[in-house]
């Protein structure tokens, strides 16, 4: 047997009845010859891991814009934490860990520079709207690989699209959605403590008494709740779910709307707006791939594609080059 065939058989022998088997994938839009070494979901994971959009995540904001420190989360470290949490839950429930990992690694590929601030501005400017989960799917379907896309399997694409506010068709996709919220609520607390915005002691006792008094305890409690809830009905038990919702509200009130945390947000959004309006009026200034997309999909879509793909630093540099007068030398 080939290595791939052995692993496909291992999936059949060891995964639970609710798992999505790689040998039973609904396939790709462009069928390809099976790999001798890897299953279809392992292949998708590798395609995502090696793509340009994945590497750019390391220079995209998670919550804090341009933080003065090396230890604040970026969109890349967030993605890796989501993947680790999702894989832990998937493994414990005997779901397909490879499918879970592929969805987790690809779920935020369409995120804009400057985090959700950039997303909100593009959503406001684009007459068709803009949502990062839809853009993530567009990245893997159309934009990556010089416009050829990554040609991922149906199940990975479904999980990427539905990781925010829809229910994925696979249990693995549903696991990633919960892993996303478990990861971001806890690393946002960690970053907020580091920034001096709050302390662990500020979190209400009614929350900590259920979830725990540290990042490690909270993550363990949330993960354990999901695992114990079972693969047949992905979710959390009621006391933990209610405590999580209370924690999310606490974070929204004390962090996500905190002036210290969001002090540069309006400036970042102004930059996005200036860039958007400029490229709408100057399609010829876009790189060739995006200029072609403007004629194929419309200018608004192509400009969003280009801006959403920028890192924070690239967006700032583009703004400087277009709108800040260049210095000159007098002789």
Secondary structure, DSSP 8 states (H G I E B T S, - for coil): --HHHHHHHHHHHHS-TTS--GGG----SS-----SSS-HHHHHHHHHHTSHHHHHGGGSBSSSTT-SSSSS-BHHHHHHHHHHHHHHHHHHTT--HHHHHHHHHHTTTT--TTHHHHHHHHHHH-TT---HHHHHHHIIIIIHHHHT-----HHHHHHHHTTTTS--SSHHHHHHHHHHHHHHHHHHHHHHHHTTS--GGGS-HHHHHHH-SSHHHHHHHHHHHHHHH-TTS-S--HHHHHHHHHHHHHHIIIIIT-TTTSTTHHHHHHHHHHHHHHHHH-GGGS-HHHHHHHHHH-HHHHHHHHHHT--HHHHHHHHHHHHS-------
